[in-house]
Amino acid sequence: FEDSSIREGCIAAIRQEKERLSWNTFARKLTDEETYMSVGYRLCPYASVYAGHRIVRDRYSTVKLLTEHRPTIDVYLSAPEFWTIKLSHRSRFEYRDKKDCQPYMRYRERFQIGTSWSFSALKFSPYANIELFFSDKHGGHSSDAFDCTRTQVGFSFHPALSVPELSCTMYFMAFHYVSNGARDWCPINVYGLSLGYSF
């Protein structure tokens, strides 16, 4: 979900369902499911705020299903469109409460550049973003708070012109996270395809 659909001074209720299928050398399986519900308010043409609750069900094995409750607050800021360039910023505050784990707070900051320009009948439109993660799960040490970064480039398009509610995104993401007490940065490269339908 991206903040782009509600008018200034209006309140919107959002419900979102996600399922993710991952595969690698060792496994091809459904890894998690998400249910997200939120209420948002547009403060002005370039700012809005959302309060929501996300329930994540992770499958770590064929028999074990871990449930996480994740209350969130999102703040979206955007700049006036220049030429066809669109700049946006999202701040996300979330409380992660996963079964059998110690709860902790996490802050996610994302900067994105996109465009209203598109090409071909399928409306291919490129974008890029970087997201920084800060959490207190390392015992409150400020030097360990910055523990993850995601850099993503891709493009969105509409695969079926007769179904405007259907959208698709293809992307490459460089994902780095910290392990071993913030001493080692572990890189992961991800190639993704997402398919969405809006009601």
PESUL-V983151 format. One record per pair of residues at least 24 apart in sequence whose C-alpha atoms are under 10 Angstrom apart, sorted by the first residue. I is the first residue (numbers start at 1). GAP is how many residues later the second one is. If there is no record, write none. Layout:
# PESUL-V983151
I;GAP, I;GAP
This chain:
# PESUL-V983151
1;35, 1;195, 1;197, 2;74, 2;88, 3;37, 3;39, 3;43, 3;44, 3;45, 3;46, 3;47, 3;71, 3;72, 3;73, 3;74, 3;75, 3;85, 3;87, 4;38, 4;41, 4;42, 4;44, 4;72, 4;74, 5;37, 6;34, 6;35, 6;36, 6;39, 6;42, 7;34, 7;35, 7;36, 7;37, 7;38, 7;41, 8;33, 8;34, 8;35, 8;36, 8;37, 8;38, 8;39, 8;40, 9;32, 9;33, 9;34, 9;35, 9;36, 9;39, 10;30, 10;31, 10;32, 10;33, 10;34, 10;38, 11;28, 11;29, 11;30, 11;31, 11;32, 11;37, 11;38, 11;39, 12;26, 12;27, 12;28, 12;29, 12;30, 12;38, 13;24, 13;25, 13;26, 13;27, 13;28, 13;37, 13;38, 13;39, 14;24, 14;25, 14;26, 14;36, 14;38, 15;24, 15;37, 15;38, 15;39, 16;38, 16;180, 16;181, 16;182, 17;37, 17;38, 17;179, 18;38, 18;176, 18;177, 18;178, 19;37, 19;38, 19;175, 20;38, 20;174, 21;171, 22;170, 29;30, 29;32, 29;33, 30;28, 30;29, 30;30, 30;32, 31;26, 31;27, 31;28, 31;29, 31;30, 31;31, 31;34, 32;24, 32;25, 32;26, 32;27, 32;28, 32;33, 32;34, 32;35, 33;24, 33;25, 33;26, 33;34, 34;24, 34;33, 34;34, 35;34, 36;34, 36;35, 36;36, 37;34, 37;35, 38;33, 38;34, 38;35, 38;36, 39;34, 40;33, 40;34, 40;35, 41;34, 42;33, 42;34, 43;33, 44;33, 45;32, 45;33, 45;34, 45;35, 46;30, 46;31, 46;32, 46;33, 46;34, 46;42, 47;28, 47;29, 47;30, 47;31, 47;32, 47;41, 47;42, 47;43, 48;26, 48;27, 48;28, 48;29, 48;30, 48;42, 49;24, 49;25, 49;26, 49;27, 49;28, 49;41, 49;42, 49;43, 50;24, 50;25, 50;26, 50;42, 51;24, 51;41, 51;42, 51;43, 52;42, 53;41, 53;42, 54;40, 54;41, 54;42, 55;41, 55;42, 55;43, 56;42, 57;41, 58;40, 65;34, 66;32, 66;33, 66;34, 67;30, 67;31, 67;32, 67;33, 68;27, 68;28, 68;29, 68;30, 68;31, 68;32, 68;33, 68;35, 69;25, 69;26, 69;27, 69;28, 69;29, 69;30, 69;34, 70;24, 70;25, 70;26, 70;27, 70;28, 70;33, 70;35, 71;24, 71;25, 71;26, 71;34, 72;24, 72;34, 72;35, 73;34, 74;33, 74;34, 74;35, 75;34, 76;34, 77;34, 78;33, 78;34, 81;33, 81;34, 81;35, 82;33, 82;34, 83;32, 83;33, 83;34, 84;30, 84;31, 84;32, 84;33, 84;34, 85;28, 85;29, 85;30, 85;31, 85;32, 85;42, 86;26, 86;27, 86;28, 86;29, 86;30, 86;31, 86;41, 87;24, 87;25, 87;26, 87;27, 87;28, 87;40, 87;42, 88;24, 88;25, 88;26, 88;41, 89;24, 89;40, 89;41, 89;42, 90;41, 91;40, 91;41, 92;41, 93;41, 93;42, 94;41, 95;40, 96;39, 96;41, 102;35, 103;33, 103;34, 104;31, 104;32, 104;33, 104;34, 104;35, 104;36, 105;29, 105;30, 105;31, 105;32, 106;27, 106;28, 106;29, 106;30, 106;31, 106;39, 106;40, 107;25, 107;26, 107;27, 107;28, 107;29, 107;38, 107;39, 108;24, 108;25, 108;26, 108;27, 108;38, 108;40, 108;41, 109;24, 109;25, 109;40, 110;39, 110;40, 110;41, 111;40, 112;39, 112;40, 112;41, 113;40, 114;39, 114;40, 114;41, 118;37, 118;38, 118;39, 119;38, 120;37, 121;36, 121;37, 121;38, 121;39, 121;40, 122;34, 122;35, 122;36, 122;37, 122;38, 122;39, 122;45, 123;32, 123;33, 123;34, 123;35, 123;36, 123;38, 124;30, 124;31, 124;32, 124;33, 124;34, 124;35, 124;44, 124;45, 125;29, 125;30, 125;31, 125;32, 125;33, 125;44, 126;27, 126;28, 126;29, 126;30, 126;31, 126;43, 126;44, 126;45, 127;25, 127;26, 127;27, 127;28, 127;29, 127;44, 128;24, 128;25, 128;26, 128;27, 128;43, 128;44, 128;45, 129;24, 129;25, 129;44, 130;43, 130;44, 130;45, 131;44, 132;44, 133;44, 138;43, 138;44, 143;38, 143;39, 144;34, 144;37, 144;38, 144;39, 145;33, 145;37, 146;31, 146;32, 146;36, 147;29, 147;30, 147;31, 147;32, 147;34, 147;35, 147;38, 148;27, 148;28, 148;29, 148;30, 148;31, 148;34, 148;37, 148;38, 148;39, 149;25, 149;26, 149;27, 149;28, 149;29, 149;36, 149;38, 150;24, 150;25, 150;26, 150;27, 150;37, 150;38, 150;39, 151;24, 151;25, 151;38, 152;37, 152;38, 152;39, 154;37, 154;38, 154;39, 156;37, 156;38, 156;39, 157;38, 158;37, 158;38, 159;36, 163;34, 164;33, 164;34, 165;31, 165;32, 165;33, 165;34, 166;29, 166;30, 166;31, 166;32, 166;33, 167;27, 167;28, 167;29, 167;30, 167;31, 168;25, 168;26, 168;27, 168;28, 168;29, 169;24, 169;25, 169;26, 169;27, 170;24, 170;25
